[in-house]
């Protein structure tokens, strides 16, 4: 199987004209059950048409690689709660709520809060009580957290009602 870098080099150029970026490449299975999972993204997210277009471009690019052998191709988006595996993933998630499992000495613990920054060595998270810097080599697993809430509305009546309620509370 070619190395990850070989696959990245083959896939990135076919995604760029589609306005997509390569988020991640993963390999699972072995032999005839091998799967190459390509995760693509763009600002604003990807839809089914973008996934289809990416699949149609990626398949021939991978078929041209030597030593790939039999494989199944899966193309997907990173999803709402996206995994954070590399420094560039963390940089894109600044300002979002994250859940990070870290290794401290002999134990593992989970930190949840707003990712407020990244640097060469790690990330900074603002939790409920304090701000904490975590080195990349301490991170076991990390992902963004999708928070359910009321959908934003452009309904003028709803806005007026909310303003009226605020005035009543202020009295």
C-alpha positions as CSV (number, residue, x, y, z in Angstrom):
1,X,0.0,0.0,0.0
2,X,1.4,3.4,-0.9
3,X,2.2,5.7,2.0
4,X,-0.3,8.3,3.1
5,X,1.7,11.1,1.6
6,X,1.5,9.4,-1.9
7,X,-2.3,9.2,-1.7
8,X,-2.5,12.9,-0.4
9,X,-0.3,14.0,-3.4
10,X,-2.6,12.1,-5.8
11,X,-5.9,13.4,-4.3
12,X,-5.3,17.0,-3.4
13,X,-4.8,18.2,-7.0
14,X,-8.2,16.7,-8.1
15,X,-10.0,18.3,-5.2
16,X,-8.8,21.9,-5.7
17,X,-10.7,22.6,-8.9
18,X,-13.9,21.5,-7.1
19,X,-13.3,24.0,-4.3
20,X,-12.7,21.2,-1.8
21,X,-9.9,20.5,0.5
22,X,-8.5,17.3,1.8
23,X,-9.4,17.0,5.5
24,X,-8.0,13.5,6.2
25,X,-7.1,10.2,4.6
26,X,-7.6,7.0,6.6
27,X,-6.9,3.3,5.9
28,X,-8.9,0.4,7.4
29,X,-8.9,-3.3,6.9
30,X,-6.5,-5.5,5.0
31,X,-6.3,-7.6,1.8
32,X,-9.4,-7.4,-0.3
33,X,-11.3,-5.8,2.6
34,X,-9.0,-2.7,2.6
35,X,-10.8,0.7,2.6
36,X,-9.4,4.0,1.7
37,X,-11.5,6.7,3.4
38,X,-11.0,10.2,2.0
39,X,-12.6,13.0,4.1
40,X,-13.2,16.3,2.2
41,X,-14.4,19.7,3.4
42,X,-14.8,23.3,2.4
43,X,-16.1,26.5,4.1
44,X,-19.8,26.1,4.6
45,X,-19.6,22.3,4.5
46,X,-20.1,19.8,1.7
47,X,-23.3,18.4,0.2
48,X,-24.0,15.2,-1.6
49,X,-23.2,16.7,-5.0
50,X,-19.7,17.7,-3.8
51,X,-19.1,14.2,-2.4
52,X,-20.2,12.7,-5.6
53,X,-18.0,15.0,-7.7
54,X,-15.0,14.3,-5.4
55,X,-15.6,10.5,-5.7
56,X,-15.6,10.7,-9.5
57,X,-12.3,12.5,-9.5
58,X,-10.5,10.6,-6.7
59,X,-11.2,7.1,-8.0
60,X,-9.2,7.5,-11.2
61,X,-6.4,9.3,-9.4
62,X,-6.1,6.3,-6.9
63,X,-6.4,3.7,-9.7
64,X,-3.2,5.2,-11.3
65,X,-1.2,4.5,-8.1
66,X,1.1,1.5,-8.1
67,X,0.9,-0.9,-5.2
68,X,-2.5,0.2,-4.0
69,X,-4.0,-3.2,-4.7
70,X,-7.7,-3.9,-4.2
71,X,-9.6,-1.4,-2.1
72,X,-13.0,0.2,-1.5
73,X,-13.2,4.0,-1.7
74,X,-15.2,6.0,0.8
75,X,-15.6,9.7,0.4
76,X,-17.3,11.7,3.2
77,X,-17.4,15.0,5.1
78,X,-15.9,15.3,8.6
79,X,-19.4,15.8,10.0
80,X,-20.8,18.1,12.6
81,X,-18.6,16.7,15.4
82,X,-15.4,16.5,13.5
83,X,-12.3,14.7,14.7
84,X,-9.3,16.9,15.3
85,X,-6.2,15.0,14.5
86,X,-3.6,17.4,13.1
87,X,-2.5,21.0,14.1
88,X,-4.4,22.4,11.0
89,X,-7.6,20.8,12.2
90,X,-7.2,22.6,15.6
91,X,-6.4,25.9,13.9
92,X,-9.7,25.7,11.9
93,X,-11.6,24.9,15.0
94,X,-10.6,28.0,17.0
95,X,-13.7,29.5,18.6
96,X,-15.6,26.3,18.7
97,X,-16.5,24.0,21.6
98,X,-14.2,21.0,21.8
99,X,-13.9,17.8,23.8
100,X,-10.3,16.7,24.3
101,X,-9.1,13.5,26.0
102,X,-5.6,14.1,27.4
103,X,-3.0,12.0,29.1
104,X,-1.6,13.3,32.3
105,X,1.1,11.2,33.9
106,X,-0.6,7.8,34.4
107,X,-4.2,8.9,33.9
108,X,-6.5,10.1,31.1
109,X,-9.0,12.9,31.6
110,X,-11.4,14.9,29.3
111,X,-11.5,18.6,28.9
112,X,-14.4,20.4,27.4
113,X,-14.5,24.1,26.5
114,X,-13.9,26.7,23.9
115,X,-10.7,26.3,21.8
116,X,-9.3,29.8,22.1
117,X,-5.9,29.3,20.4
118,X,-3.2,27.1,19.0
119,X,0.5,27.4,18.8
120,X,3.4,25.2,17.6
121,X,3.3,23.1,20.7
122,X,-0.4,22.7,21.5
123,X,-3.8,24.2,22.1
124,X,-5.4,26.5,24.7
125,X,-8.9,25.7,26.0
126,X,-11.2,28.0,28.0
127,X,-13.1,25.7,30.3
128,X,-15.9,26.6,32.7
129,X,-13.5,27.5,35.5
130,X,-10.1,28.1,34.0
131,X,-7.9,28.3,30.9
132,X,-5.6,25.4,30.1
133,X,-2.8,24.8,27.6
134,X,-2.4,21.2,26.4
135,X,0.6,20.0,24.4
136,X,-0.2,18.1,21.2
137,X,1.7,15.0,22.5
138,X,-0.7,14.8,25.5
139,X,-3.8,14.6,23.3
140,X,-5.2,11.1,22.9
141,X,-8.4,12.1,21.1
142,X,-10.2,15.4,20.2
143,X,-13.3,16.5,18.4
144,X,-15.6,19.5,18.0
145,X,-18.8,19.4,19.9
146,X,-22.1,20.3,18.2
147,X,-24.3,22.1,20.6
148,X,-28.1,21.9,20.0
149,X,-30.0,25.1,20.4
150,X,-32.8,27.2,19.0
151,X,-32.3,27.8,15.3
152,X,-31.7,31.5,14.4
153,X,-34.7,33.2,13.0
154,X,-35.2,36.1,10.7
155,X,-38.9,36.4,11.7
156,X,-39.6,40.1,12.5
157,X,-42.5,39.1,14.7
158,X,-40.3,36.8,16.8
159,X,-37.7,39.6,17.2
160,X,-40.3,42.2,18.2
161,X,-41.7,39.7,20.7
162,X,-38.2,39.1,22.2
163,X,-37.6,42.9,22.4
164,X,-41.0,43.4,24.2
165,X,-40.1,40.6,26.7
166,X,-36.7,42.3,27.4
167,X,-38.4,45.6,28.1
168,X,-40.9,44.0,30.4
169,X,-38.1,42.3,32.4
170,X,-36.2,45.6,32.6
171,X,-39.2,47.3,34.3
